[in-house]
Amino acid sequence: MLTDPLFYAVAIPAVILLGLAKGGFAGIGVVAVPLMALVISPVLAASITLPILLVQDVVSVWSFRRTWDKGLLLLMLPAAAVGIFLGWLLAARVSVAAVELSIGLISIAFSLQRLWAERAVKAADAVEAGPARPWLGALCGAAAGFTSQVAHAGGPPFQIYVLPRRLPRDTFIGTSAIFFAAVNWMKVPAYVALGQFTRPVLTTAAVLLPLALASTWAGVWLVRRVPAEGFYKVIYVLLIAVGGKLAYDGAHGLLG
């Protein structure tokens, strides 16, 4: 188990952010691994985080188990599996910084465009859902799997396709919860094969787990008190923030 107080000084807020993300505030959990990576290696940070995510997924899936979109999952999960496999296959050849920069810039542009579209009408409900375009859903699903495997940043590609569908708030959260629970389990074999789940990793994750569960329940409680009509605006703003963080990390990695 890790015992450095500095690690826990950054791990505690990171786990809280993960919990809020799993509770429904999609996207903000992407900063958790980079935050931990300030004091430990990114690989170790990701290895500690994954067991925590698997347990948090149980809470989020259970909380929104009655509200999810079957069609979106059937479309995007098989594609995500392909993306995860490609991410594992190409891990040594793909620049993580380039992936982060491109996903970050696309996320910012997408979110700004959607916020502008919603502002152009008097009521958010007047914004029409975008066309289904299954090919784009499969592409975004594959991108979500790939970026989740390579850079732990699968949220933005998923949201770029699903947010314009304008699902009811709880349906969006439930679909997201099930999708990423499945994606996280798909990533487990790669971590096992690489020998990442060591005793120190698992014991450290176990120490952080009670806080992780409490923050996930807190996220569920809070998100259900955000007015439904304002929920998507909150998510778009969060996606801009996440995109900015990814773009910064990517640019820093390419130029550093």
Helices and strands as residue ranges (DSSP letters): H 5-23, G 28-31, H 32-36, H 42-63, H 70-89, H 96-119, G 124-126, H 134-151, H 155-162, G 163-165, H 169-193, H 199-223, H 228-255
